[in-house]
Amino acid sequence: MARVCEKCGKGSVTGNTITRRGLAKKKGGVGRKVTGISRRWFKPNLQTLRIQEPNGQVHRVRLCMRCLKKGGLSKPTPRQVPQATSE
C-alpha cells in the first residue's frame, strides 16, 4: 500500500539534507561551508482508521492528519453487545 492519502492524494516528496560546518560571519567566523548534500524523503502523517459511508458500508482508509482534522467523516457506530440476562 502506497504512502498516499486517499482523500487529498498527499504523498511522499523528496528533498535535501544539507550538512554545514564553520562559524557564521556575523559571529566572527569565516562563514558556513557546505560539506555534504544527501537526499531525503518527507513523508505524510498518515493514519489508518475505519469510516462508515452513507450507504452504511464500513471500510479502512489511510488519511493524512490535515484531512482528519477537517472532519466530515463519520465513524462507524459501535456494535451492540448482547446483555446476559440473569434470572
Buried (B, 14 or more C-beta within 10 A) or exposed (E): EEEBBBBEEBBEEEEEEEEEEEEEEEEEEEEEEEEEEEEEEEEBEBEEEEBBEEEEEEEEBBBBEEBBEEEEBEEBEEEEEEEEEEE
